[in-house]
């Protein structure tokens, strides 16, 4: 898959100048700078209460080859705190094929790296101008599972049906492997953990309907299974005996989305269920009896309710309640639940500039990294009640 992505990048760079001359290449992008101020816990950094800046920049391109074929891509550079890798990343890069159909239907395929349909904001959460807030609701868009929610390498089918009365129905199905980096291992097992999770071929199904200009309904299913192999060793440094493990996460996710829009306001609610668990396999006789300590349930129910009031063309006001709840009673209370009360404002003071301000009041620490630090001497996320303030200035071109 990496070779295929490199081939697409090379093809795009080779044709960029002749395509530009024929008017077949379009491009654009964005730059944003944010500051996250946290009074406690490990949302931003390795130490409780760490705060700091976030930087994001993206360059997208679309190459129209003919009515059936096209290439689209987005490259992102980011600096997102201790828990995420910094540098360049290919957000998506796909070869697209549009099946010839009548005016009522659109059928297309994407081959390569594509965006995953994951809730209302999943496909566009990397772009500041297309998300309602700097920090999205952690119930549906978990901070620690960002890669899971963004992209996959494989193939995706999109089918759209349009009626004469203005209704739109969309179906999408995909199979692919999510691309993880080493930072996900640190977010799960602590800042010292090495190794990279490897995804299996996971599937997703999406259905949405727009019965009129005001209503949107979405239903989704995602399967996610991934492994961390040859990277976990519980033995102390001076121990003569190794305790190696292979670790697996296996989960199914369901999302229901509902949105109602009017000229002056927008109401959104999303509900998600995750069902699955974690387990490990000891790689030698000494490790095998200890494998059950990695067994765990990740069954959870979560939702958020959000309202946006459109004051005028420049100002939007946001209020949101977000709730996540793990079902397993054995999970510590502080790690089992997370509530987020959010207020925010967006100022579009120029067609290409935007300023966002928001404040979050949290109760609980679930969905924060690390999920399970393998170093027992560290204390992570000690405060049940904490707050986060964020501001972001963005420019698009």
ZICORWO-V711578 format. One record per backbone hydrogen bond with DSSP energy under -1.0 kcal/mol. CO is the residue of the C=O (numbers start at 1). NH is the residue of the N-H. E is the energy in kcal/mol with one decimal. If there is no record, write none. Layout:
# ZICORWO-V711578
co = {CO/CO}
nh = {NH/NH}
e = {E/E}
This chain:
# ZICORWO-V711578
co = {1/2/3/4/5/6/7/8/9/10/11/15/16/17/18/19/20/24/26/28/29/30/31/32/33/34/35/36/37/41/44/47/52/54/55/56/57/58/59/60/61/62/63/68/69/69/70/71/72/73/74/74/75/76/77/78/79/81/87/89/92/93/94/95/96/97/102/104/106/107/108/109/110/111/112/113/114/124/127/137/145/147/147/150/152/153/154/155/156/157/158/159/160/161/163/167/168/169/170/171/172/173/174/175/176/177/181/182/183/184/185/186/187/188/189/190/198/200/202/203/204/205/206/207/208/209/210/214/216/217/218/219/220/221/222/224/225/226/227/228/232/236/243/244/245/246/247/248/249/250/251/252/253/254/255/256/257/258/259/260/264/265/266/267/268/269/270/271/272/273/274/275/276/277/278/279/281/284/287/288/290/291/292/296/299/300/301/302/303/304/305/306/307/308/309/309/314/315/315/316/317/318/319/320/321/322/323/324/325/328/332/333/334/336/337/338/339/340/341/342/343/344/345/346/347/347/352/353/354/355/356/357/358/359/360/361/362/363/365/375/384/386/387/388/389/390/391/392/393/394/395}
nh = {5/6/7/8/9/10/11/12/13/14/15/19/20/21/22/24/23/64/62/60/397/58/395/56/393/54/391/52/389/49/82/50/36/34/79/32/77/30/75/28/73/26/71/98/65/66/96/63/94/61/91/92/59/89/57/87/55/84/78/76/74/113/72/111/70/109/105/162/160/99/158/97/156/95/154/93/152/127/130/141/149/150/151/116/114/177/112/175/110/173/108/171/106/169/166/163/210/161/208/159/206/157/204/155/202/153/184/186/187/188/189/190/371/372/374/193/227/202/176/223/174/221/172/219/170/217/168/261/259/209/257/207/255/205/253/251/200/249/198/247/245/239/234/283/232/281/228/279/226/277/224/275/222/273/220/271/218/269/216/267/310/262/308/260/306/258/304/256/302/254/300/252/298/250/296/248/246/288/290/291/293/294/295/278/327/274/325/272/323/270/321/268/319/266/311/317/348/311/312/346/309/344/307/342/305/340/303/338/301/331/336/337/365/326/366/324/363/322/361/320/359/318/357/316/349/355/396/350/394/347/392/345/390/343/388/341/386/339/368/378/364/362/39/360/37/358/35/356/33/354/31}
e = {-2.3/-2.4/-2.1/-2.2/-2.4/-2.5/-2.5/-2.5/-2.2/-2.2/-1.8/-2.7/-1.8/-1.9/-1.5/-2.7/-1.0/-2.8/-2.7/-3.0/-2.5/-2.5/-2.8/-2.3/-2.7/-2.2/-1.6/-2.0/-2.7/-2.8/-1.1/-2.2/-2.9/-3.2/-2.5/-3.0/-3.1/-2.0/-2.4/-1.8/-2.2/-2.5/-2.0/-3.0/-1.7/-1.9/-3.3/-3.3/-2.6/-2.5/-2.0/-1.3/-2.4/-2.3/-2.2/-2.0/-2.2/-1.1/-1.8/-3.1/-2.7/-2.5/-2.0/-2.3/-1.8/-2.6/-1.1/-2.9/-2.9/-2.9/-2.8/-2.6/-2.1/-2.8/-3.0/-1.9/-1.9/-1.6/-1.6/-2.3/-1.2/-1.1/-1.1/-2.4/-2.3/-2.1/-2.5/-2.1/-2.4/-2.0/-2.7/-2.9/-2.3/-2.4/-1.6/-2.2/-2.9/-2.8/-2.4/-2.9/-3.0/-3.3/-2.0/-2.2/-2.8/-2.5/-1.5/-1.4/-2.3/-1.4/-2.9/-2.0/-1.8/-3.2/-2.2/-1.7/-2.5/-1.1/-2.4/-2.6/-2.3/-2.4/-2.6/-3.1/-2.9/-2.3/-1.6/-2.3/-2.3/-2.6/-3.0/-2.8/-1.8/-2.4/-3.0/-2.9/-2.6/-2.5/-3.1/-2.6/-2.0/-1.7/-2.1/-2.6/-1.0/-2.4/-2.9/-1.8/-2.3/-2.3/-2.7/-2.7/-2.7/-2.2/-2.2/-2.5/-2.4/-2.6/-2.0/-3.1/-3.3/-3.1/-2.6/-2.8/-3.1/-2.5/-1.8/-2.8/-2.3/-2.7/-2.3/-2.9/-2.2/-2.4/-1.8/-2.8/-2.0/-2.0/-1.6/-1.3/-1.8/-2.0/-1.5/-2.4/-2.3/-2.3/-1.9/-3.1/-3.0/-1.7/-2.5/-2.9/-2.2/-2.2/-1.0/-2.5/-3.4/-1.2/-1.5/-2.5/-2.8/-2.2/-2.8/-2.7/-2.5/-2.3/-2.6/-1.9/-2.3/-1.2/-1.5/-1.4/-3.1/-2.6/-1.4/-2.5/-2.1/-2.1/-2.3/-2.3/-2.7/-2.9/-2.4/-2.2/-1.3/-2.2/-2.1/-1.1/-2.8/-3.0/-2.3/-2.8/-2.4/-1.9/-2.2/-2.5/-1.6/-2.4/-1.3/-1.4/-3.0/-3.0/-1.7/-3.2/-3.2/-2.2/-2.2/-2.7/-2.4/-2.1/-2.7}
